[in-house]
Amino acid sequence: MIYYVEDDTNIRELALYALRQAGLEVRGFSEADAFWEALGRAKPELVMLDIMLPGESGLDILRRLRSHEGTAYIPVMMLTAKGTEYDKVIGLDAGADDYLVKPFGMMELVSRCKALIRRAAAPTVASSGEPEVKCGPVALSPQARKVSVGDAHLDLTVKEFDLLKTLMEHAGTVLTREVLLELVWDITFVGETRTVDVHVQTLRRKLSEAHPGAESLIRTVRGVGYSFDSEAGR
């Protein structure tokens, strides 16, 4: 079940139709109150939120979801006309798992929704036996889903953690944006998306705040992608 909060009736109905045609069960809401009422009865597998809503905004809804244990790990995708880098960072920092800017293609929307649901439903037992990954000053525990840089603990969102884990496991190897989208977000759709770049930016900022200079651990290879350099940031 997917819940979609969008006050524009035309956009909401079009998205609901596309998702239903793809075999997904979905409910739409024009404002927050109806959404919270439905959430009290049954939890969805995915929540899609517009940012600009009457009354409680999409970001406020997202923050409330992330602040409660029972809803903290429901995947959330932001779908909004606000497409600046600042808006994306705010949404991702608030805990969004993905961010899609209007106007968006219905095929991409369906692909991303299915990817988020698959990842959320995937069993976690596989990671329980994974050893700690350590590269330079960064130590990452897949089992506890904790990251430390030196003596400082890093507070990461689900996707930031998965991105860092993927980069560290392939330390020294340049991973393209397309490869990272597939490995971290399970998205094979190739289109105009800044999801990887925005997550890298927020991840670098958090690394720098925890350990000055640690942001250089994630190296940009222009025109290609990103790599983790365990020798940097020391």
N, C-alpha and C positions, 0 to 999 in steps of 0.2 A: 504494500500500500504506500502510495506517495501522497503527501499533502502539499498543495501549492497555494500560497497566499499572494494574490495579485488583484489590485483594485480595478485594473483595466479589463473590462468584460471581454472585449475582442481578443486581446492577447491571451487571457486566461483560458477562454474556450478553445482557441486554436491549439494551445499547448496541451490541454486535456485531451482533445481529439487525437492529436498525434501520438500521445503516450498510450491511449487506449487502443489505437490501431496497431501499436507495437506489442500489444498483449499485456500491458501494465495496468494495474488497478490504481486509480488516482481520484482524489477529491480536491475540489477547488474552494477557496474562501476569499471573500473580498476584503476582509479586515481581520484584525488579531483576535477579537473576542470569540468569533465563531471557530477560529482555529484552536484556541485554548480549550474551548468546550469539547471539541472533537478529540483533542489530545487527551483529555481527562477520561474519555471512554476507551480509546484504543491508540496505541503508539504506532506510528508509521515506520516504514523502513528507510524513508528518505523525506526530507523537507526541502521545498524550494521556496525561496523568499524574494519578493521585490523589496527594494530598500525604501522607496517613497510610498508609504501607506498612510491612509487616514488614521489618526490616533497613534497607536503604537507602531513605530517604524520597524522595518525588517531587521535592522541592526539590534534594536532593543529586544525583539523576539529571539534573535540568535543568542544574545548575551544571557537571556533568561534560560534558554535551553541548555547552554553550556554550564550554567551555574548550579544546575540540579543534577544529582547523581543519576536519577532515573532517565534523563534525557540527554545527558552530556555527550554520549557517543552516537547519537543519531546523526547520520551524514546530512550535511546542509549545503545546498547550492544556492548562491545568490544570483538572481537574474534581474538585471537592472539597466536602466538607460545611463546611469552614472558610470562612466568608463575611464575616468582619469586614474593615473597610477596611485594617487593619494586615496581615492575611493576604494580601489582594490586592496591596498595595504590595510586600510581600516577594516574592511570586511574579512580579510584573511586573518588579521590579528585578532579579531573578535571570535575566530574559531571556524570560519567557513571552510569547507573542504574543497570547494570549487567556485568559480566566478565566471558567469557568462553575460556578456554585454549585449543589450538589444541594439539593433535587430539581430536575432540569431536564427540559424537554420534549424528546422525541426529534426533533421537527421542527426545533427550534432547534439541537440538537446537529448534525444532518445539514447544516443550512444553514451553520453556522459552519465545519464541517469542509471542506465544498466551497469556501467562500470562502477559507480559508487555503491550500488546495491550489492553487486558481486563481492566487492572488497569488504563490505561490512558483514556479509554473511559467511565469508571465508573462515574456516576453523583457525583458532589461534594456537593449537597444540604444536604446530610445526615450529613456531618461533620459540616455544618454551625450551627446546633443546639446543637452541642456537647459542654459541659462546659469545662472550662479550667482545665487542669490536673496539680496538684501540688504535688510533692514528694520531701521532704527535701528542698534543695536550688533551685531545678529546677521547673520552671513554663512553661507549654506548652499550647499554644492556638491552637486548631485544626482549628478554623475558620480563624484566621490570618496566620496560619502555621508559628508561631514564637515561639522561645524558649529563655528563659533567665535563667542564673545561677547567682543568687544573682543580682547584678546590671549590669552584662555583658550579651550582646546579643550573641546568638550562631548562626553562619552561617552554616546551614546544607544543604546537598543535599536532594533531594526528598526521597530517600531510607533511609538515615540516620535519617531524621525526622520521617518517618513511623516506623522505628525500635525502636527509642527512645519512641515514643508514645505507641507502643505495649508493650514494657517492663514496662513503667510507669503504664499503665492501668492494668498490672498484677503484680504490685509491690509485692515482697515477694514470688512470685511463680516462680519456676524454669521452664523455657521454653526450650525444646530441639531445636537443630538446625533444625530438620525436621519440627517442629511446627512453628518456626520463618520463615522458607522458605515459608510455606503455608500461614501464616497470613500476612507477609510483601510483599513477592514476588509472592504470589499466585501460587507457584510451588509445585506440589506434587511429582515430579520426585525425587527419592532418588539415588544419585550417588556421585562420588568424586567431591565435590565442597567446596571451602573455602569462598564462598560469605559472609556468616553470620560472620565468624571469622574476615575477612578483614574489614567489615563494623563496627564491634564492636571495632576493633583496632583504626580506624580513629575517631570513635565517642568518644572513651575514650580520645584520644589525644586532640580533640577539647574541651571536658569538662575540661580537665586539664589546657589547655591554658586559658580558660575563668575563671576558679576558681580552683586554685591548690588543689589537693586532691579529686576533684569531679569525677575523673576517677574511683575511688573505688566504686562509686554508682552502677556500672555495675559489678556484681560479677560473676566470672567463677565457675561453678560447674563441676569439672573434670569428663569427661566421660559422662556428661549429657547435659549441655547447659549453659544458662545464666539466671540471675535474677537481678531485680532492687532492691537495698537496700537503702531505703530512709533515713536510719539512718547513713549511711556512708558519708564521704566527708564533714562533718560539721566542 
